């Protein structure tokens, strides 16, 4: 008989894992748990999570509790008699009543090489800290924040052209593939959980919109990492001097160049890009977007905006 699996997830990354589980003949997804529909946009229209959309497409039963620890919800899970619960980017902490419910426990897909980058933003943190590689971990969940024992891990290099979106997409696929390989072997006793190492643990905090603001006194390499970490959200940004108030400028793509000057000063502006001095070296900005305008290359931006050499950005 196939293993009875409940899947819990909300974000786009989790939808990839759900699809992979759905199409494994040795696994039966008996229900999908996701966050309630939330109001989105100016008109606050209710929007289903990416996982709910996948579940409906696959004609799977959907549960959307407001609180995962609610007694009636836990009772509903118990009635489903799962052998295992798979979790990916669900968005709520699971109580012991759920963690202890299935015979094989709850397995989580986490997008870092634990114990590094426990928490809400492992993908962005790996980019922000200029890691050469990252990966995914399948762990058995406990009551801590991403502290459970490790079952399996897979590694992927971080390329210079990667940003949070490209790395997210690659890790979503890598995590889904690793999850469906891990579950049958773990349930058969072929994989034993091992405790996370006591050393090397770090925390990946929740991202704030202000995290994208560029401090030009930092080295160019650090700002380049920040841009990649926070693309597409919240985006790397700075402010152009303007009257009556400075205008927000979002920077989509840049590279580090060997140049120097007062931090935040425009050193060059031509079809090759806009060079801005940093605390060490400089950034050549190749793609940018002024508030209220569309995203364009540096050459097209300069056709419509004058950027005098020596202008100071904040």
Secondary structure by P-SEA (a helix, b strand, c coil): ccbbbbbbbccaaaaaaaaaaaacccccccbbbbccbbbbcccccccccaaaaaaaaabbbbbbbcccccaaaaaaaaaacccbbbbccccccccccccccccccbbbbbcccccccccccaaaaaaaaccccccccccccccccccccccbbbbbbbcccccaaaaaaaaaaaaaaaaaacaaaaaaccbbbbcccccbbbbbcccccccccccccccaaaaaaaaaaaccccccccccccccbbbbbbbcbbbbbbccccccccccccccbbbbbcccbbbbcccccccccccccaaaaaaccccccccccc
